[in-house]
Amino acid sequence: MSLTNEDKQWIGGRFEESEQMTDGKLATLEAEIRAAKNETIEAMREIATAAKAETIEAVRDMQTEILKGIEAFARGNYARMHRLETSDTATNARIEALEQRVLMLETRQRPPQ
């Protein structure tokens, strides 16, 4: 069986139609792929932004906890230092009184012998 020119033209026309349909489908698929890619990129940006915000919040929480710990430690040390300074002041006052008494004894005129 041999193909006539008419058959060949009909087949060629169908081939061109299917080629055009394929090109159209490829263009549609490419557009869908680009749209999906852009959506994925946007979703990744949102995830990265959220992760960054959560990380910053966690770091600030850790800083707050560290500062609270240091403040509690400092409060205890302040109380201890205040006690030592108060006791040191009392000791200094006693030593000063003793030094004055000794100075008075040392500088007192002794009666001639």
C-alpha positions as CSV (number, residue, x, y, z in Angstrom):
1,M,0.0,0.0,0.0
2,S,1.4,3.3,-1.0
3,L,0.4,6.7,0.4
4,T,-1.0,9.3,-1.8
5,N,0.0,12.9,-1.7
6,E,-3.3,13.7,0.0
7,D,-2.6,11.1,2.7
8,K,0.9,12.5,3.1
9,Q,-0.5,16.0,3.5
10,W,-3.1,14.9,6.0
11,I,-0.4,13.1,8.1
12,G,1.9,16.1,7.8
13,G,-1.0,18.4,9.0
14,R,-1.7,16.1,12.0
15,F,2.0,16.0,12.8
16,E,2.2,19.8,12.8
17,E,-0.9,20.0,14.9
18,S,0.5,17.6,17.5
19,E,3.8,19.4,17.4
20,Q,2.0,22.7,18.1
21,M,0.0,21.1,20.8
22,T,3.2,19.7,22.3
23,D,4.9,23.1,22.1
24,G,1.8,24.6,23.8
25,K,1.9,22.0,26.5
26,L,5.6,22.5,27.0
27,A,5.1,26.3,27.4
28,T,2.3,25.6,29.9
29,L,4.5,23.1,31.8
30,E,7.4,25.6,31.8
31,A,5.1,28.3,33.2
32,E,3.8,25.9,35.9
33,I,7.4,24.9,36.8
34,R,8.4,28.6,37.1
35,A,5.4,29.3,39.3
36,A,6.1,26.3,41.5
37,K,9.8,27.4,41.7
38,N,8.8,30.9,42.7
39,E,6.4,29.6,45.3
40,T,9.1,27.3,46.7
41,I,11.6,30.1,46.9
42,E,9.0,32.3,48.7
43,A,8.2,29.5,51.1
44,M,11.9,29.0,51.8
45,R,12.3,32.7,52.5
46,E,9.4,32.7,54.9
47,I,10.8,29.7,56.7
48,A,14.3,31.3,56.9
49,T,12.8,34.5,58.2
50,A,10.7,32.6,60.9
51,A,13.8,30.6,61.9
52,K,15.9,33.7,62.2
53,A,13.2,35.4,64.4
54,E,13.0,32.3,66.6
55,T,16.8,32.1,66.9
56,I,17.0,35.8,67.9
57,E,14.3,35.3,70.5
58,A,16.1,32.2,71.9
59,V,19.4,34.1,72.1
60,R,17.7,37.0,73.9
61,D,16.0,34.6,76.4
62,M,19.4,33.0,77.1
63,Q,20.9,36.5,77.7
64,T,18.1,37.3,80.1
65,E,18.7,34.1,82.0
66,I,22.4,34.7,82.2
67,L,21.8,38.3,83.5
68,K,19.4,37.0,86.1
69,G,21.9,34.5,87.3
70,I,24.7,37.1,87.5
71,E,22.3,39.5,89.3
72,A,21.4,36.8,91.9
73,F,25.1,36.1,92.4
74,A,25.9,39.8,92.7
75,R,23.2,40.4,95.2
76,G,24.7,37.7,97.5
77,N,28.2,39.1,97.1
78,Y,26.9,42.6,97.8
79,A,25.3,41.5,101.1
80,R,28.6,39.7,102.1
81,M,30.7,42.8,101.2
82,H,28.3,45.1,103.0
83,R,28.6,42.9,106.2
84,L,32.4,42.9,105.9
85,E,32.6,46.7,105.3
86,T,30.3,47.3,108.3
87,S,32.3,45.1,110.5
88,D,35.5,46.6,109.1
89,T,34.3,50.1,110.0
90,A,33.5,49.0,113.6
91,T,37.0,47.4,113.9
92,N,38.6,50.6,112.5
93,A,36.7,52.7,115.0
94,R,38.0,50.5,117.9
95,I,41.6,50.6,116.6
96,E,41.4,54.3,116.3
97,A,40.1,54.7,119.9
98,L,42.9,52.4,121.1
99,E,45.5,54.3,119.2
100,Q,44.3,57.6,120.7
101,R,44.5,56.1,124.2
102,V,48.0,54.8,123.6
103,L,49.0,58.2,122.2
104,M,47.6,59.9,125.2
105,L,49.6,57.6,127.5
106,E,52.8,58.1,125.5
107,T,52.5,61.9,125.3
108,R,51.5,62.3,129.0
109,Q,54.1,64.2,130.9
110,R,55.6,62.0,133.5
111,P,56.4,63.5,136.8
112,P,60.1,64.1,137.3
113,Q,61.9,61.4,139.3
